[in-house]
């Protein structure tokens, strides 16, 4: 689970807004791409690309060079140091300034993982425990230094350093175990990881030796943690806020609390890059733009080249995105799942959980957050963006909720009058939704105790194992589009701990064993099918009530072309954009 992405997006939801994404398309191997028109909410298809998909340059049909793109952001980026970038806002910005082993591009309705620095998405051996990547030639840092495999290794080694915090930890953990910093303390001590962990036999080859099989290793390599770093650049200046010696098509000219300016990197070579273009002269990013102000400015920007990376469409503007603003609205569904969590440690009877599922007014709850434009009604754990997703819908129920049917389930189980302590992060919208939900559950025969919580500390509270809540709102966005980035983190009973992401205290020995079995599979297709089947098995126990697959909806200016959706990082991706002539 991309905890930072989820917490960031969930915080926006708690603040009464709907999160967002946008779309256009790029093409492989020098072909043309076109920006599709705004469309109905739909699941984004994600696939692993081929060597052909990984060939540059990328071109966008109708694009012209020149101009400045203005970007409105709700707040500054916490990190731009590639080994510390994890949150979606910094991740989107990093796409412009940092390259990594592999990266995503949008082609039509597909998000394709391609070789970025690498010539493809890697070659597995030893049952997916060893992964080899070949770097393409001609890639340089912005100071002219040629990028080698040793620069990539050094970048990953930095993630072991205790001072490098907040970045994703899965690659170091897969290489060196969960206590990876006990095995190696980072390059600051003057030592390097041994060849038995990461091998660089020549300047264009890098080999990873994992402790356990990881079929999804290429997806993990799409994070900036695999960005090459020039040691001399990392050790001078404020590398985290204004990194120098970068590899993307743009570099940081200036960065302060109010604004960041990116300009073209003249050492970037389009022929070596299959996922990015370099059309605008610059990007001017303004921070601290409130949600309503941002939507007002974007709505009025019919003649401007303006966008946002991760800023949300304010809830008050959502209805207009299907009306007069439709042609400048870019929306994608099926990425972030919203759920009602059930505390399985307190609500132990599956019949009681089924009554909660049956009574829940999904359409009424969704109406508070904008109605159908907010997202499709959910039925399963995995979101449609996940490869292998299958609509299992183990317990089909009325989307509007059926309190009468739920009451029959409770009565048959001898559980009428069961008390439910219901928690949510307090905002105007969440409070209204809470009233609707509580009324439906009361009609179903429950005694409902409402507990609106401080939205700032909400996820800390529901992250406690011994929390005094029976039901609560939760959700997730996957780190990458397979079940391995959702189910183990959320439903493995061995991960139950304060601050962990199994908020539901769900622990099933058969499920835990199946998680281990699937993670050891070397056939990715078989694993994807197995995750979907495990989704159904878990849902038989009903640890959650799936609510909605939240749509990501952004507004862009009328003179901006080429913006597109990406799942990881979730945001309005600028790597193909251009200023319309």
C-alpha positions as CSV (number, residue, x, y, z in Angstrom):
1,X,0.0,0.0,0.0
2,X,1.3,3.4,-0.9
3,X,0.7,4.8,2.6
4,X,1.8,8.3,1.8
5,X,-0.3,8.5,-1.3
6,X,-3.3,7.1,0.5
7,X,-2.9,9.4,3.6
8,X,-2.5,12.4,1.3
9,X,-5.6,11.5,-0.8
10,X,-7.6,10.4,2.2
11,X,-6.8,13.7,3.9
12,X,-8.2,15.5,0.9
13,X,-11.3,13.4,1.1
14,X,-11.7,14.2,4.8
15,X,-11.3,17.8,3.8
16,X,-14.4,17.5,1.7
17,X,-12.9,17.1,-1.8
18,X,-12.6,14.5,-4.4
19,X,-9.2,13.4,-5.6
20,X,-8.2,13.6,-9.2
21,X,-6.2,12.6,-12.3
22,X,-6.1,13.5,-16.0
23,X,-5.5,11.9,-19.3
24,X,-3.9,12.2,-22.7
25,X,-1.7,9.7,-24.5
26,X,1.9,9.2,-25.6
27,X,3.3,6.7,-28.0
28,X,6.2,4.2,-28.2
29,X,9.1,4.2,-30.5
30,X,8.7,7.7,-31.9
31,X,5.1,7.3,-33.0
32,X,2.5,10.0,-32.5
33,X,0.1,10.5,-29.6
34,X,-3.1,12.4,-29.2
35,X,-4.8,13.8,-26.1
36,X,-8.2,12.1,-25.8
37,X,-11.3,14.2,-24.9
38,X,-12.8,14.1,-21.4
39,X,-14.6,10.8,-20.9
40,X,-16.7,8.9,-18.5
41,X,-15.1,7.3,-15.5
42,X,-13.4,4.1,-16.5
43,X,-10.7,1.8,-15.2
44,X,-7.2,2.5,-16.5
45,X,-5.5,-0.5,-18.0
46,X,-1.9,-1.1,-16.9
47,X,0.6,-3.4,-18.4
48,X,4.2,-4.3,-18.5
49,X,5.8,-2.9,-21.6
50,X,8.2,-4.6,-24.1
51,X,11.5,-3.5,-25.5
52,X,9.7,-1.9,-28.4
53,X,7.6,0.1,-26.0
54,X,10.8,1.3,-24.4
55,X,12.3,3.0,-27.5
56,X,12.5,6.8,-27.8
57,X,11.8,9.4,-28.7
58,X,8.3,10.2,-27.6
59,X,6.3,12.6,-29.7
60,X,2.9,14.1,-29.1
61,X,0.7,14.8,-32.1
62,X,0.1,18.5,-32.7
63,X,2.6,19.6,-30.0
64,X,4.7,22.7,-30.5
65,X,7.8,23.9,-28.6
66,X,7.9,26.9,-26.4
67,X,5.9,28.7,-23.8
68,X,5.6,28.4,-20.1
69,X,3.3,26.0,-18.2
70,X,1.9,27.4,-15.0
71,X,1.1,24.9,-12.2
72,X,-1.1,25.4,-9.2
73,X,-0.3,23.3,-6.1
74,X,-1.9,23.1,-2.7
75,X,1.5,23.0,-0.9
76,X,5.2,22.7,-1.5
77,X,6.9,19.3,-2.2
78,X,8.2,17.7,1.0
79,X,11.1,16.1,-1.0
80,X,12.7,16.3,-4.4
81,X,15.7,14.1,-3.4
82,X,14.8,11.0,-5.5
83,X,15.5,8.5,-2.7
84,X,13.1,10.4,-0.5
85,X,10.3,11.0,-2.9
86,X,7.2,8.8,-2.2
87,X,4.2,11.1,-1.9
88,X,2.3,11.6,-5.2
89,X,3.0,15.4,-5.5
90,X,6.7,15.1,-5.3
91,X,6.5,12.0,-7.5
92,X,4.8,13.9,-10.3
93,X,7.4,16.7,-10.1
94,X,10.2,14.1,-10.0
95,X,9.0,12.8,-13.4
96,X,10.2,16.0,-15.0
97,X,13.6,16.2,-13.3
98,X,14.6,12.6,-12.4
99,X,14.8,9.5,-14.6
100,X,14.8,6.0,-13.1
101,X,15.3,2.4,-14.3
102,X,11.7,2.1,-15.6
103,X,8.8,4.6,-15.9
104,X,5.2,4.8,-17.0
105,X,3.7,6.4,-20.1
106,X,0.2,6.8,-21.3
107,X,-0.9,5.3,-24.7
108,X,-4.6,5.5,-25.3
109,X,-6.4,3.8,-22.4
110,X,-3.2,2.0,-21.3
111,X,-0.6,3.0,-18.8
112,X,2.5,1.1,-19.9
113,X,5.6,0.4,-17.7
114,X,8.6,0.9,-20.0
115,X,12.4,0.9,-19.7
116,X,13.5,4.5,-18.9
117,X,17.2,4.5,-18.1
118,X,17.0,0.8,-18.9
119,X,16.4,-0.6,-22.4
120,X,13.5,-2.7,-21.1
121,X,11.7,-3.6,-17.9
122,X,14.4,-6.1,-16.8
123,X,15.2,-9.8,-17.1
124,X,14.5,-12.2,-14.3
125,X,16.4,-15.3,-13.4
126,X,16.7,-17.7,-10.4
127,X,13.0,-17.8,-10.0
128,X,12.5,-14.0,-9.9
129,X,15.2,-13.6,-7.2
130,X,17.7,-12.0,-9.6
131,X,16.9,-9.1,-11.9
132,X,19.2,-7.7,-14.5
133,X,18.8,-4.3,-16.3
134,X,20.9,-2.9,-19.2
135,X,21.2,0.9,-19.2
136,X,20.8,2.7,-22.5
137,X,23.8,4.6,-23.8
138,X,23.9,8.4,-24.2
139,X,22.1,9.4,-20.9
140,X,23.9,12.3,-19.1
141,X,23.4,14.2,-15.9
142,X,22.6,17.9,-16.4
143,X,26.3,18.7,-15.8
144,X,27.4,16.5,-18.7
145,X,28.6,13.5,-16.7
146,X,27.6,10.2,-18.4
147,X,25.3,8.1,-16.3
148,X,26.6,4.6,-15.4
149,X,25.3,1.6,-13.5
150,X,27.4,2.7,-10.5
151,X,25.4,5.9,-10.3
152,X,22.2,3.9,-10.1
153,X,23.7,1.6,-7.4
154,X,24.9,4.7,-5.4
155,X,21.4,6.1,-5.5
156,X,19.8,3.0,-4.1
157,X,22.6,2.7,-1.5
158,X,21.6,6.2,-0.2
159,X,18.2,4.8,0.7
160,X,20.0,2.8,3.4
161,X,21.3,5.9,5.1
162,X,19.5,6.7,8.3
163,X,19.3,10.4,7.3
164,X,17.5,9.6,4.1
165,X,13.9,9.2,5.3
166,X,10.3,9.1,4.0
167,X,11.1,7.3,0.8
168,X,9.8,3.8,-0.2
169,X,11.6,1.0,1.6
170,X,10.5,-2.1,-0.3
171,X,13.6,-2.3,-2.5
172,X,16.1,-2.2,0.4
173,X,14.0,-4.6,2.3
174,X,13.8,-7.0,-0.6
175,X,17.6,-6.8,-1.0
176,X,18.7,-6.9,2.6
177,X,15.7,-7.9,4.7
178,X,13.3,-5.9,6.8
179,X,16.1,-4.7,9.1
180,X,18.1,-3.6,6.1
181,X,19.9,-0.8,7.9
182,X,21.4,-3.3,10.3
183,X,22.9,-5.1,7.3
184,X,24.3,-1.9,5.7
185,X,24.3,1.7,6.9
186,X,24.6,3.5,3.6
187,X,27.4,5.1,1.6
188,X,28.0,7.9,4.1
189,X,30.4,5.5,5.9
190,X,32.4,5.1,2.8
191,X,31.3,1.5,2.1
192,X,29.3,0.1,-0.8
193,X,26.8,-2.8,-1.0
194,X,28.5,-6.0,-1.9
195,X,28.2,-7.6,-5.3
196,X,26.1,-10.3,-3.7
197,X,23.4,-7.7,-3.3
198,X,23.8,-5.3,-6.2
199,X,26.3,-6.1,-9.0
200,X,27.6,-3.6,-11.6
201,X,29.9,-5.7,-13.8
202,X,30.2,-2.9,-16.3
203,X,28.9,0.6,-16.9
204,X,25.7,-0.4,-18.5
205,X,24.7,-3.5,-16.4
206,X,23.1,-3.6,-13.0
207,X,22.1,-6.9,-11.3
208,X,19.9,-7.1,-8.2
209,X,20.0,-10.2,-6.0
210,X,16.9,-10.3,-3.9
211,X,16.4,-12.4,-0.7
212,X,13.0,-13.7,-1.9
213,X,11.3,-14.0,-5.3
214,X,9.6,-10.8,-6.4
215,X,7.7,-11.0,-9.6
216,X,6.7,-7.3,-9.3
217,X,10.2,-6.0,-9.0
218,X,10.0,-3.9,-12.2
219,X,7.0,-2.0,-10.9
220,X,8.9,-1.1,-7.7
221,X,11.8,0.2,-9.9
222,X,9.4,2.8,-11.3
223,X,9.8,4.8,-8.1
224,X,12.6,7.5,-8.0
225,X,14.6,5.4,-5.6
226,X,16.3,3.9,-8.7
227,X,17.3,7.3,-9.9
228,X,21.0,7.6,-10.5
229,X,22.8,10.1,-8.2
230,X,26.1,11.9,-8.7
231,X,27.8,11.7,-5.3
232,X,29.4,15.1,-5.6
233,X,26.0,16.7,-6.3
234,X,24.3,14.9,-3.4
235,X,26.8,16.3,-1.0
236,X,26.5,19.9,-1.8
237,X,23.8,22.5,-1.5
238,X,20.2,21.7,-0.6
239,X,19.9,18.5,-2.7
240,X,16.5,17.7,-1.3
241,X,14.8,21.0,-2.4
242,X,17.0,22.0,-5.4
243,X,18.7,18.8,-6.6
244,X,21.5,19.4,-9.1
245,X,23.1,17.1,-11.7
246,X,19.7,15.7,-12.6
247,X,18.7,13.5,-15.6
248,X,15.2,14.5,-16.7
249,X,14.2,17.0,-19.4
250,X,14.0,19.8,-16.9
251,X,16.1,21.1,-14.0
252,X,15.5,23.3,-11.0
253,X,16.3,27.0,-11.6
254,X,14.8,28.3,-8.3
255,X,12.8,27.0,-5.4
256,X,11.4,28.7,-2.4
257,X,8.3,28.4,-0.1
258,X,6.1,30.2,-2.6
259,X,7.3,29.0,-6.1
260,X,9.5,26.7,-8.0
261,X,10.7,27.2,-11.6
262,X,11.9,24.4,-13.9
263,X,13.8,25.1,-17.1
264,X,15.1,22.9,-19.9
265,X,18.0,20.6,-19.2
266,X,20.2,20.9,-22.3
267,X,22.0,17.6,-21.6
268,X,18.8,15.6,-21.9
269,X,18.5,13.6,-25.2
270,X,15.0,12.9,-26.5
271,X,16.2,9.9,-28.4
272,X,17.1,8.1,-25.2
273,X,13.8,8.8,-23.5
274,X,10.6,6.9,-24.4
275,X,8.3,8.4,-21.7
276,X,9.0,12.2,-21.7
277,X,9.0,15.1,-24.0
278,X,10.5,18.6,-23.6
279,X,8.1,21.0,-25.3
280,X,7.6,23.9,-22.8
281,X,10.4,26.3,-22.2
282,X,9.7,26.2,-18.5
283,X,7.3,25.3,-15.7
284,X,6.3,27.8,-13.0
285,X,4.8,26.1,-10.0
286,X,3.0,28.2,-7.4
287,X,2.4,26.7,-4.0
288,X,-0.2,27.3,-1.2
289,X,-3.2,27.5,-3.5
290,X,-6.3,26.5,-1.7
291,X,-8.7,24.0,-3.3
292,X,-11.5,26.4,-4.0
293,X,-9.1,29.1,-5.3
294,X,-7.4,26.5,-7.5
295,X,-10.7,25.3,-9.0
296,X,-11.8,28.9,-9.6
297,X,-8.6,29.8,-11.4
298,X,-8.6,26.6,-13.5
299,X,-12.2,27.0,-14.4
300,X,-11.5,30.5,-15.6
301,X,-8.3,29.5,-17.5
302,X,-9.8,28.8,-20.9
303,X,-7.1,30.9,-22.6
304,X,-4.2,29.8,-20.4
305,X,-1.6,27.0,-20.3
306,X,-2.2,26.1,-16.6
307,X,-2.6,22.8,-14.7
308,X,-2.1,21.2,-11.4
309,X,0.0,18.1,-10.5
310,X,-2.1,16.8,-7.7
311,X,-4.5,19.5,-6.6
312,X,-8.1,18.3,-6.4
313,X,-11.2,19.7,-8.0
314,X,-13.1,21.3,-5.2
315,X,-16.3,19.5,-4.4
316,X,-18.3,22.6,-5.3
317,X,-17.0,22.4,-8.9
318,X,-17.5,18.6,-9.5
319,X,-20.9,19.0,-11.0
320,X,-19.5,21.5,-13.5
321,X,-16.9,19.0,-14.7
322,X,-19.7,17.1,-16.5
323,X,-21.2,20.3,-17.9
324,X,-19.6,23.5,-19.2
325,X,-16.1,22.4,-18.1
326,X,-16.3,19.0,-19.6
327,X,-13.9,19.7,-22.4
328,X,-11.2,20.8,-19.9
329,X,-11.9,18.0,-17.5
330,X,-9.7,14.9,-17.4
331,X,-11.0,12.1,-15.2
332,X,-10.1,8.5,-14.5
333,X,-11.7,6.0,-12.2
334,X,-10.7,2.7,-10.6
335,X,-7.5,3.8,-8.9
336,X,-8.3,4.6,-5.3
337,X,-10.6,2.4,-3.3
338,X,-12.8,3.9,-0.5
339,X,-14.2,1.5,2.1
340,X,-15.9,1.2,5.4
341,X,-13.5,-0.7,7.6
342,X,-14.8,-3.3,10.1
343,X,-12.8,-3.9,13.2
344,X,-12.7,-7.7,13.2
345,X,-11.3,-7.8,16.7
346,X,-14.5,-6.3,18.0
347,X,-17.0,-7.3,15.4
348,X,-16.3,-11.1,15.3
349,X,-19.6,-12.4,13.9
350,X,-19.6,-12.6,10.1
351,X,-23.4,-12.4,10.1
352,X,-23.2,-9.0,11.9
353,X,-20.6,-7.9,9.3
354,X,-22.9,-9.1,6.5
355,X,-25.7,-7.0,8.0
356,X,-23.5,-3.9,8.0
357,X,-22.7,-4.6,4.3
358,X,-26.3,-5.1,3.4
359,X,-27.6,-2.0,5.1
360,X,-24.9,0.4,4.0
361,X,-26.3,3.2,1.8
362,X,-23.5,3.3,-0.8
363,X,-25.3,5.6,-3.3
364,X,-26.5,8.0,-0.5
365,X,-23.0,8.1,0.9
366,X,-21.5,8.8,-2.5
367,X,-24.1,11.5,-3.2
368,X,-22.6,13.6,-0.4
369,X,-19.2,13.5,-2.2
370,X,-20.5,14.5,-5.6
371,X,-22.6,11.5,-6.9
372,X,-21.5,9.3,-9.8
373,X,-18.8,11.8,-10.8
374,X,-17.0,10.9,-7.6
375,X,-16.5,7.3,-8.7
376,X,-18.1,4.0,-9.5
377,X,-19.7,1.9,-6.7
378,X,-17.2,-0.7,-5.4
379,X,-17.8,-4.4,-4.8
380,X,-14.4,-5.8,-4.1
381,X,-11.0,-5.2,-2.3
382,X,-8.9,-4.7,-5.4
383,X,-9.5,-1.7,-7.7
384,X,-10.1,-2.1,-11.4
385,X,-6.6,-0.6,-12.2
386,X,-5.0,-3.7,-10.6
387,X,-3.8,-6.2,-13.2
388,X,-6.0,-9.3,-13.0
389,X,-8.9,-7.4,-11.3
390,X,-12.1,-9.5,-11.3
391,X,-15.5,-8.4,-10.1
392,X,-16.3,-11.1,-7.6
393,X,-19.1,-9.3,-5.7
394,X,-19.2,-12.2,-3.2
395,X,-22.3,-10.8,-1.4
396,X,-24.4,-8.8,-4.0
397,X,-26.4,-6.1,-2.2
398,X,-28.5,-3.2,-3.2
399,X,-26.3,-0.2,-3.9
400,X,-28.8,2.1,-2.0
401,X,-28.6,-0.3,1.0
402,X,-31.4,-2.6,2.3
403,X,-31.9,-2.1,6.0
404,X,-34.9,-4.4,6.1
405,X,-32.9,-7.3,4.6
406,X,-30.0,-6.5,7.0
407,X,-32.4,-6.6,10.0
408,X,-33.5,-10.1,9.0
409,X,-29.9,-11.2,9.0
410,X,-29.4,-9.8,12.4
411,X,-32.6,-11.3,13.8
412,X,-31.8,-14.7,12.5
413,X,-28.3,-14.5,14.1
414,X,-29.8,-13.4,17.4
415,X,-27.9,-10.1,17.2
416,X,-30.6,-7.4,17.1
417,X,-29.5,-4.4,19.1
418,X,-25.8,-4.9,18.5
419,X,-23.9,-1.8,19.4
420,X,-21.6,-0.3,16.7
421,X,-19.2,2.6,17.5
422,X,-18.9,4.4,14.2
423,X,-15.9,6.7,13.5
424,X,-15.0,9.1,10.8
425,X,-12.8,12.1,10.2
426,X,-14.9,15.2,11.0
427,X,-15.7,17.6,8.2
428,X,-19.0,19.1,6.9
429,X,-19.3,16.5,4.2
430,X,-18.2,13.6,6.3
431,X,-20.6,14.6,9.1
432,X,-23.5,14.6,6.6
433,X,-22.5,11.2,5.3
434,X,-22.1,9.9,8.8
435,X,-25.8,10.8,9.6
436,X,-27.0,9.0,6.5
437,X,-25.0,5.8,7.3
438,X,-26.0,5.9,11.0
439,X,-29.7,6.2,10.1
440,X,-29.5,3.2,7.8
441,X,-27.7,1.0,10.3
442,X,-30.2,2.0,13.0
443,X,-33.1,1.0,10.8
444,X,-31.3,-2.3,10.3
445,X,-31.5,-3.0,14.0
446,X,-28.1,-1.7,15.2
447,X,-27.5,0.6,18.1
448,X,-25.1,3.2,16.6
449,X,-22.8,5.3,18.6
450,X,-21.3,8.1,16.4
451,X,-17.7,9.1,17.0
452,X,-16.6,11.9,14.6
453,X,-12.8,12.3,15.1
454,X,-10.3,15.1,14.5
455,X,-9.4,14.7,10.8
456,X,-5.7,15.7,11.5
457,X,-5.1,12.7,13.8
458,X,-7.8,10.4,12.3
459,X,-5.5,7.8,10.7
460,X,-3.3,7.7,13.8
461,X,-6.4,6.8,15.8
462,X,-7.7,4.1,13.5
463,X,-4.2,2.7,13.1
464,X,-4.2,1.6,16.7
465,X,-4.8,-2.1,17.3
466,X,-6.9,-1.5,20.4
467,X,-9.0,1.3,19.0
468,X,-12.5,1.6,20.5
469,X,-14.2,1.7,17.1
470,X,-16.2,-1.0,15.3
471,X,-16.6,0.6,11.9
472,X,-14.6,3.5,10.3
473,X,-13.8,4.9,6.9
474,X,-10.6,3.9,5.2
475,X,-9.1,3.0,1.8
476,X,-6.0,2.6,-0.3
477,X,-4.2,3.3,-3.5
478,X,-1.8,0.7,-4.8
479,X,2.0,1.3,-5.0
480,X,1.9,-0.6,-8.3
481,X,-1.0,-2.3,-10.2
482,X,-0.9,-5.8,-8.7
483,X,-2.5,-7.4,-5.7
484,X,0.8,-7.7,-4.0
485,X,0.8,-4.0,-3.2
486,X,-2.7,-4.1,-1.6
487,X,-3.6,-7.4,0.0
488,X,-0.5,-8.3,2.0
489,X,-0.3,-4.8,3.6
490,X,-4.0,-4.6,4.4
491,X,-5.0,-8.1,5.2
492,X,-2.0,-10.2,6.4
493,X,-2.8,-10.9,10.0
494,X,0.9,-11.1,10.8
495,X,1.2,-7.4,10.1
496,X,-1.2,-6.3,12.8
497,X,0.5,-3.6,14.8
498,X,0.0,0.0,15.9
499,X,0.6,2.2,12.9
500,X,0.4,-0.6,10.4
501,X,-2.1,-0.6,7.5
502,X,-4.1,-3.7,8.5
503,X,-6.6,-1.3,10.1
504,X,-9.2,-4.1,10.3
505,X,-7.4,-6.4,12.6
506,X,-8.1,-9.1,10.1
507,X,-6.2,-12.4,10.7
508,X,-7.0,-15.6,8.9
509,X,-4.4,-18.4,8.8
510,X,-5.5,-19.7,5.4
511,X,-5.3,-16.2,3.9
512,X,-1.8,-15.6,5.5
513,X,-0.6,-18.9,4.0
514,X,-2.1,-18.0,0.6
515,X,-0.3,-14.6,0.6
516,X,3.0,-16.4,1.1
517,X,2.2,-18.9,-1.7
518,X,1.2,-16.2,-4.2
519,X,4.3,-14.1,-3.4
520,X,6.5,-17.1,-4.3
521,X,4.9,-17.6,-7.7
522,X,7.2,-17.0,-10.6
523,X,4.4,-16.7,-13.2
524,X,3.1,-13.1,-13.0
525,X,-0.2,-14.0,-14.8
526,X,-0.8,-16.8,-12.3
527,X,-0.1,-14.5,-9.4
528,X,-2.5,-11.9,-10.7
529,X,-5.3,-14.4,-11.0
530,X,-4.5,-15.8,-7.6
531,X,-4.7,-12.3,-6.0
532,X,-8.2,-11.8,-7.5
533,X,-9.3,-15.2,-6.1
534,X,-7.8,-14.3,-2.7
535,X,-9.8,-11.1,-2.8
536,X,-13.0,-13.2,-3.0
537,X,-11.9,-15.4,-0.2
538,X,-11.2,-12.5,2.1
539,X,-14.5,-10.8,1.2
540,X,-16.3,-14.0,2.4
541,X,-15.2,-12.8,5.9
542,X,-16.3,-9.2,5.1
543,X,-13.5,-7.2,6.9
544,X,-14.6,-4.2,4.9
545,X,-17.6,-2.8,3.0
546,X,-16.3,-1.6,-0.4
547,X,-17.8,1.8,-1.1
548,X,-16.4,3.4,-4.3
549,X,-13.6,3.4,-6.7
550,X,-12.8,7.1,-6.4
551,X,-12.4,9.0,-9.7
552,X,-9.4,11.3,-10.1
553,X,-10.7,14.5,-11.7
554,X,-8.6,17.5,-12.8
555,X,-9.2,20.7,-14.6
556,X,-6.6,22.1,-17.1
557,X,-6.3,25.3,-18.9
558,X,-7.6,25.7,-22.5
559,X,-4.2,26.2,-24.0
560,X,-2.6,23.2,-22.4
561,X,-2.2,20.0,-24.4
562,X,-0.9,16.5,-23.6
563,X,-1.8,16.1,-19.9
564,X,-2.5,12.5,-18.9
565,X,-3.4,10.2,-16.1
566,X,-0.9,8.1,-14.2
567,X,-1.6,5.7,-11.4
568,X,1.8,5.7,-9.9
569,X,2.4,8.4,-8.9
570,X,-1.3,9.4,-8.9
571,X,-1.5,12.8,-10.5
572,X,-2.0,15.0,-13.5
573,X,1.2,14.0,-15.4
574,X,3.1,16.8,-17.1
575,X,5.7,14.7,-19.0
576,X,3.9,15.0,-22.4
577,X,2.4,18.5,-22.0
578,X,2.8,21.4,-24.4
579,X,1.5,25.0,-24.8
580,X,-1.0,25.1,-27.7
581,X,-0.1,27.6,-30.4
